[in-house]
Amino acid sequence: MVGFAAGGPNDILARLLGEWWSERLGQQFIVENRPGAGSNLATEAVVRAPPDGYTLLLVGSPNAINATLYENLDFNFLQDIAPVVGLTRGALVMVIHPSVPAHTIPEFIAYAKANPGRLSYGSGGVGGITHIAAELFKQAAGGLDLQHVPYRGVAPAITDLLGGQVQVVFVNLAPSIGYIGSGKLRALGITTAARSQALPDVPAIGEFVPGYEASSVFGIGAPKGTPAAMIDRLNMEANAALADPGFRMRLRTLDATELGGSPADFGKLMAAETEKWAKVISLAKIRPE
């Protein structure tokens, strides 16, 4: 079960793993897309599904964010979804309009502090990773006064950034890397702890803002109560996929690096992500639209 529309990188990730599992386990895996409410609809469907190993969820950062963003969910994500395996971590890149007189993260922070409220940042929507990553940056950089302009998706945010209607966007690499290469946008920093292979000359924001890290994490979960033997088998085959050079190469087309590890490893990661984003959301007083 995928809580996003077909054709996006998250959907493609689920289909890649489904193909691998189908070949290795002799059981056909079918991806069902159930977008809506930031993946809450798909998550609730899996929470209510029989714990027989035949219904799985593409788990990700939206689940960690939604646990705090939505106050009246009918489920507790961390308690009701059993972790199976972590799959990928994807970076965002902080891009600015060339009119902003900053070429480094420190220069941007200094300019923003000298011009409070004059810079606006666009996002793909309230509560999404492109919004929350920017809010974490504002907080970690000492309480910057940047105005938020939410859009219905990242594409219109990029369009307005190119036109100078907003000055900053935190965005996935794929829709921005061409504009960075042409000079239409300026990349200041990568949101993950390490630099991206796709943009090796762009520093990690954490190199200048200690402790800053924001990424899109995805993996697989199952209904609570799913037999441990089934979870372990799925985990083993998923780790085999993540170690396969051909599979890893296909992940690179999604601008993602592999995670892997045990079910417990993924559970700890999602708990840590949930705790981190809860602090950001509470401090920024973010509420869903």
N, C-alpha and C positions, 0 to 999 in steps of 0.2 A: 504494500500500500504506500503510495507516494502522495504527499499532501501538496503537490505542485502540478502545474499543467504539463502536458506532454511536450517534449522537445527541448526543455531546458537542461542545464548541466546536471541538476539533481536527478531528473528523470533518466538521463542518459547513464548516470552512475548506477542507478538501480537496475537498468536493463543490462548493462555490462556484467554486473554480478549475477543477475538472473540467468544470463546465458551460460556463465561459468558453472553455476550450481547445477543447471539443467544437464550439462554435459557430464559433470563429475558424479552427480547423485542419481542420475537416471530418473529424475522427477521433473516434470515441466513446471517452471516458475513463470508466472504471469504477472506483469506489472499492471496494477490498477491505479489510475490517477484519480484522486479525490481532492482537488484543490479547494481552498476556502478557509477563512479565519486564521491565516498564518500557519496552516497545517493542522489546526486543532480538529477539524472534521475527520481527517484521516487518522489522527492519533486516537480520538475517541472510538472510532470504528474498530481499531485494533485492540484497544483496552477492553471492549465488549466482546471481542471474538473468542471462540473456544481456544484454550491454551494447548493446542494439539500440534503446534509446529507448522501448520499449513497457512497461517496468516502472520505476516511479518510487516514491520514498519521501517521506512527510511527515516531514521532518527537524525536530528540535527540541531544546529544552533537555534533555529526558531523555537524548538521545544524548550530549550534552556531559557530563552527570553520570555516566552509566553507564560511560563510558570509564575512570573511576577507581574507581567504586563496585564494579564487577564485575571481579575479577582474572583470570578464566579465559575471557574471551570468545574465540570462534573467529574474530574479525575485528577489524581496526583501523578504527574508524569514519572517522577523518579521512583515512586512506589508501585505504580501499576504497569510499567513497561520494564521487562527484564532485558538487560543489555546482552547483546550477542557478540558484536565486534565493531570496533572503530575502523572506518574505511579511509577517509580523507580529511585533510586540512587544506583550506584554500585561503589565499591572501587577498586582501583588498589593497588598493593603492590610493594614496591621497594625492589628488590632482587639483591644480589651481589654474585659473585663467591667467594668461601671460601678462595681463595688465597689473596684477598684484606684484608689488616690488619686493619679491622674496624668491630666493633660489635655494634656500635650505630651510629645514625645520626651525632652527633657532631664529633665522631672519623672519619667518612667518609669525612665530610666537611674539617676537618683539613688535612687529608691525600691528598685529591684532591687539596687543595690549596698549599700543599707542593710539589705536583707533577703535575703541570699544563700541560695539553695536553697528559698525559700518560694513562689516563683512557678513555675507550670507552663505550658508552651505545648503546644497540640495541633497535630498535623499530619495530612495525609491519608495518611501512611505513610512508613516509613523510606526515605530517599533521594529522595523526591519534591521538587518545587520548593518546596512549602510547608514542608518540613523544612529544606532546604538554605538557603533564604532567611532563616529564623530563626537558623540556626547562623552565617551570615555576620553577621547583626546582633549576635549575642552577641560574636563576635570583634571586629568593628569598633568596638563600643561599649566596648571595654576589658576583655573577658573576663567577661561577665555570667554568673552562676550561675543559669540557668533550667533546670528539669527538663523533659525531653521526654516527651510522651505521644503515641505514634503511634496512629492509627486506621485503619480500612479505608475510606478515602475521607474527603473533606472534610466531608460532611454530618453524620456523627456527631461530628466535632470541633466543628462549629458548635453542635450540640445541647448538648454538654457545656459549651461556652463560655457559652451562654445560661443554663445552670443553675449556673454558677460552679464546676464541677468542675475546669476549667482557666481560667487567667486571660488567656491571650494566644493568638491564632491569626494566622498570616499566610495570607491567603486571596484567591482571585480576587474581583473586585468583584461579580460577578453574584449569588452566594449571600449576600452580606453587606450590600449597599447598602440593602435594605429595613429591616434591623435597625438600621443606622446612622441612617437617617432617623427611625425611631421612638424612638430613644434607648435601645434594648435593648442595643446595643453602642456602644462609643466608638472612633472611628477616630483613630489617632494619626499615621499616616504612610503615604505611598505609596512603594512599593519602587523604582519607576523613577526615572531622573535628573530627569525633569520631572513636574510635577503632572498629575493625570488630569482630563480634561474632565468626567468624570462626577462627580468630587468636587473641584471647583476650590479649595475652602477648606481642603482637607487638604494639608498640606505634604509635600514629598518628604522621606523620611528623610535623604537625603544633605544636606539643608539644615542638619542638626544633627550628622550623623555623616559627616565628610568621606570621600568615596570610596565610600560605600555605594551599591550599585545591584544589584537583582535583578529579573529579569523572565523571562517565558516567551517564548522566541524560537522562531519556526517558519518553515520554508521547504521547499523541494523539493530532493531529491538524486536521483542516478541511479547505477547501477553504474559502477565505475571502468572506463574504456575506452569509454564511450558517446561516439559521434562528436561532436566539438565543434560541428559545424553543427547537429545536432539540439538540443544543449543551448542554443546561442545562439537558436534559433528559439523554444524553450519560454520562455527567459528574456525575449525581446522581448515575447511575447504576455502573459506574466505581469506585466511592467512596465506594459503597456497597461491591464491590468485594474486594477492598483493606482493608476493615474492616472485611472480612470473614476469620476466622481462617484457613480454608482449603486452600483458595486461597493464603493467606500469607505464608503458609507452602510451597506451590509450588514455590513461589517467592524465598524462601530461597535456593532452589536447583539451582537458577540462581545467587546466591551470591548477591542478591539485597534486599534493604530495600524499603518499600513503601513510596510514597510521598502523593498523594491525594490533596484535596483542591479544590478551585474554578478555573474556566477558567482564571480569572484575576491573581490568584496566579501563575499559570503555565506560563502565559504570562510574568509576572515580572521576574520569574526565568530564562526563556530563554533569556530575554533582558539582565539580569545581566551576564549570562554565555557568551553571545555574546560579551559584552563589555570587560569582563575579558580576553577572549581568543584573542580578537583583539589586546590588549596591548602586550600580550606575542608574538604573531605572528609578529607584527610590530617590536618589539625590537629585535627579533631573525632573522628578515628578511627571514622568511620561505616562500618558493614558492612551489607550487605543482610540482610533477615530470612530 
